[in-house]
Amino acid sequence: MRAATYPDHPILIVDDEDHFLLSVELSLSTEGINNIETCNDSRKVARLLKSSEYSMVLLDINMPHITGIELLHNIVGEYPEIPVVIISAVKEVEKAVECMKIGAFDYILKPVDVNRLVTTCRRGLDLTTIKYENRKLKEYLLSDQLQYPEAFEHIITRSESMRAIFKYIEAIAKTPLPVLITGETGVGKELIALAIHTISGRQGELVPVNVAGVDDTLFSDTLFGHKKGAFSGAEADRKGFIEQAEQGTLFLDEIGDLSLESQVKLLRLLQDGKYYPLGSDMAKLSDARIIVATHRDIEQMKSTNNFRQDLYYRLRAHHIKLPPLRERKEDIPLLVNHFLKKAADTLHKKMPTPPKELYTFLANHTFPGNIRELEGLIFDAVSRHQSGVLSLNVFREKISLQDTISNHVINEDQGVELMTFPENLPTLQEAEFILIAEALKRANGNQRIAAEILGISRTALNNRLKRLS
């Protein structure tokens, strides 16, 4: 398979020595930076910059006709978004300081150290990418229209918070930097990864891998593959998922469960863009986009040294935090209807009519399992449904609203308070009135559901309402 072009826009290398241009081009191409354009005449640079878009410029200082310093002034003034790296045999601190003051991104001495050159180019390309993303994000936020609405058709929502996430995805999808997706179990992290991959336009596949419970050896074999004879039972070469995701996207789910040993290997892959199959001393280049997801508090894990800080900051070049279902309750009716149809089609049944109280009933559940839990509830109800209106009792059997309320109750071990009291305590009658009013508000006036929220019978609620009226 032909290696993908990286970066999207070429790096322009300007030097009057052809052998040096060839040497730098080969050095960068070997490291996966293969979209390169060279120029041996400094007089042509202005025309090239006007006619094409470049990710970065590498400039020699001492050239005939127009010097590198003159070109640096022009590029920084007219194309401030393009990082410029000066490459020179002039070992003068004053000259380096002058170039940096003008606006050079970095200053590298000849003979060029290849590792320093590659690292500098990658940093410069990352800067170009971030500037591009900021510009695109600003454009998307100012616009109310999604550019790729079809990429989000599989995500059922009308939530404004989700729409803001869609706009962010459109801004960052085409960049090569990693994406970290966080959120509780069942919020749809893999669907977000699919949307990112779809909009990215990458020619390869989206390859999902769940790394939970995978030890270091299995992780290396799964991701990087192995050579024949690498270990007992390795009877043939095997491609890893990294290679399968070539020119595509590798989605690593449950990244918070990755061992520290495996975290080191993933960090090297992200830093160098290369990996070693088990049993091989020949590195392979990878251009797969890395997307990771976790339901764990990875930032807290970082602070307790259960997750490497350097890997954490690499992965969260872009961070998408998905809200739980309880924070987007306006989506519950849409999701219920979607899953009712899906369940009916799957089970070859007629789609049942939901009871009118169902949406209010579900809106008062905290959904610790989020959308996946809701889907399970709907499928269970439809599978047991016979005819007519769907039974609300089926959902009551699965959900105890009193247990839902107790999820907010203070766990003595955690020391969390259930309620915050004002300095002047309300009377019992006032507190009772406040609780009943809040329950009725959450139940949209449905007394039966309000009674369940309060943990009393409907008759008891009616008696209290009469007494308080």
FENZI-V776057 format. One record per backbone hydrogen bond with DSSP energy under -0.5 kcal/mol. CO is the residue of the C=O (numbers start at 1). NH is the residue of the N-H. If there is no record, write none. Layout:
co = [CO | CO]
nh = [NH | NH]
This chain:
co = [6 | 6 | 10 | 10 | 10 | 11 | 11 | 12 | 12 | 13 | 13 | 14 | 16 | 17 | 18 | 19 | 20 | 21 | 22 | 23 | 24 | 25 | 26 | 27 | 28 | 28 | 29 | 32 | 34 | 35 | 37 | 39 | 41 | 42 | 44 | 45 | 46 | 47 | 48 | 55 | 56 | 57 | 57 | 58 | 59 | 61 | 61 | 64 | 67 | 68 | 69 | 70 | 71 | 72 | 73 | 74 | 75 | 79 | 81 | 83 | 84 | 84 | 84 | 85 | 86 | 86 | 87 | 88 | 89 | 90 | 92 | 93 | 94 | 95 | 96 | 97 | 98 | 99 | 99 | 106 | 108 | 112 | 113 | 114 | 115 | 116 | 117 | 118 | 119 | 120 | 121 | 122 | 123 | 124 | 125 | 126 | 127 | 128 | 129 | 130 | 131 | 132 | 133 | 134 | 135 | 136 | 137 | 138 | 139 | 148 | 149 | 150 | 152 | 154 | 155 | 159 | 160 | 161 | 162 | 163 | 164 | 165 | 166 | 167 | 168 | 169 | 172 | 178 | 179 | 179 | 180 | 180 | 181 | 182 | 184 | 186 | 186 | 188 | 189 | 190 | 191 | 192 | 193 | 194 | 195 | 196 | 197 | 197 | 198 | 205 | 205 | 206 | 207 | 209 | 209 | 211 | 213 | 215 | 216 | 217 | 218 | 219 | 220 | 220 | 221 | 222 | 223 | 223 | 224 | 225 | 226 | 227 | 231 | 233 | 234 | 238 | 240 | 241 | 243 | 244 | 245 | 247 | 248 | 249 | 249 | 250 | 250 | 251 | 251 | 252 | 253 | 254 | 255 | 259 | 260 | 261 | 262 | 263 | 264 | 265 | 266 | 267 | 268 | 269 | 273 | 275 | 277 | 278 | 281 | 284 | 289 | 289 | 290 | 291 | 292 | 293 | 294 | 296 | 297 | 298 | 299 | 300 | 301 | 301 | 302 | 308 | 309 | 310 | 311 | 312 | 314 | 315 | 318 | 319 | 320 | 320 | 324 | 325 | 328 | 329 | 331 | 332 | 333 | 334 | 335 | 336 | 337 | 338 | 339 | 340 | 341 | 342 | 343 | 344 | 344 | 352 | 353 | 355 | 357 | 358 | 359 | 360 | 361 | 362 | 367 | 369 | 369 | 370 | 371 | 372 | 373 | 374 | 375 | 376 | 377 | 378 | 379 | 380 | 381 | 382 | 388 | 391 | 392 | 392 | 393 | 394 | 395 | 399 | 400 | 401 | 402 | 403 | 404 | 405 | 406 | 410 | 411 | 411 | 411 | 419 | 423 | 427 | 428 | 429 | 430 | 431 | 432 | 433 | 434 | 435 | 436 | 437 | 438 | 439 | 440 | 441 | 443 | 445 | 446 | 447 | 448 | 449 | 450 | 451 | 451 | 457 | 458 | 459 | 460 | 461 | 462 | 463 | 464 | 465]
nh = [34 | 35 | 12 | 55 | 56 | 13 | 37 | 14 | 58 | 15 | 39 | 60 | 18 | 21 | 22 | 23 | 24 | 25 | 26 | 27 | 28 | 29 | 30 | 31 | 31 | 33 | 32 | 34 | 36 | 11 | 13 | 15 | 44 | 45 | 48 | 49 | 50 | 51 | 52 | 83 | 12 | 59 | 85 | 14 | 87 | 63 | 68 | 66 | 71 | 72 | 73 | 74 | 75 | 76 | 77 | 78 | 79 | 82 | 83 | 57 | 86 | 105 | 106 | 59 | 88 | 108 | 61 | 110 | 91 | 92 | 96 | 97 | 98 | 99 | 100 | 101 | 102 | 103 | 104 | 86 | 88 | 114 | 117 | 118 | 119 | 120 | 121 | 122 | 123 | 124 | 125 | 126 | 127 | 128 | 129 | 130 | 131 | 132 | 133 | 134 | 135 | 136 | 137 | 138 | 139 | 140 | 141 | 142 | 143 | 151 | 152 | 153 | 155 | 156 | 157 | 163 | 164 | 165 | 166 | 167 | 168 | 169 | 170 | 171 | 172 | 173 | 175 | 318 | 181 | 292 | 182 | 320 | 294 | 322 | 187 | 371 | 372 | 192 | 193 | 194 | 195 | 196 | 197 | 198 | 199 | 200 | 201 | 202 | 201 | 207 | 249 | 208 | 251 | 211 | 253 | 214 | 215 | 219 | 220 | 221 | 222 | 223 | 224 | 225 | 225 | 241 | 242 | 243 | 240 | 278 | 238 | 230 | 234 | 235 | 229 | 226 | 244 | 245 | 246 | 205 | 248 | 204 | 289 | 207 | 251 | 252 | 291 | 209 | 253 | 293 | 211 | 257 | 258 | 263 | 264 | 265 | 266 | 267 | 268 | 269 | 270 | 271 | 272 | 273 | 286 | 284 | 280 | 227 | 283 | 275 | 250 | 291 | 179 | 252 | 181 | 255 | 183 | 298 | 301 | 302 | 303 | 304 | 306 | 307 | 305 | 312 | 313 | 314 | 315 | 316 | 317 | 318 | 180 | 321 | 182 | 322 | 327 | 328 | 331 | 332 | 335 | 336 | 337 | 338 | 339 | 340 | 341 | 342 | 343 | 344 | 345 | 346 | 347 | 348 | 349 | 354 | 390 | 358 | 361 | 362 | 363 | 364 | 364 | 365 | 370 | 372 | 373 | 374 | 375 | 376 | 377 | 378 | 379 | 380 | 381 | 382 | 383 | 384 | 385 | 385 | 353 | 395 | 395 | 396 | 397 | 398 | 399 | 401 | 404 | 405 | 406 | 407 | 407 | 408 | 409 | 412 | 414 | 415 | 416 | 421 | 425 | 431 | 432 | 433 | 434 | 435 | 436 | 437 | 438 | 439 | 440 | 441 | 442 | 443 | 445 | 444 | 446 | 447 | 450 | 451 | 452 | 453 | 454 | 455 | 456 | 461 | 462 | 463 | 464 | 465 | 466 | 467 | 468 | 469]
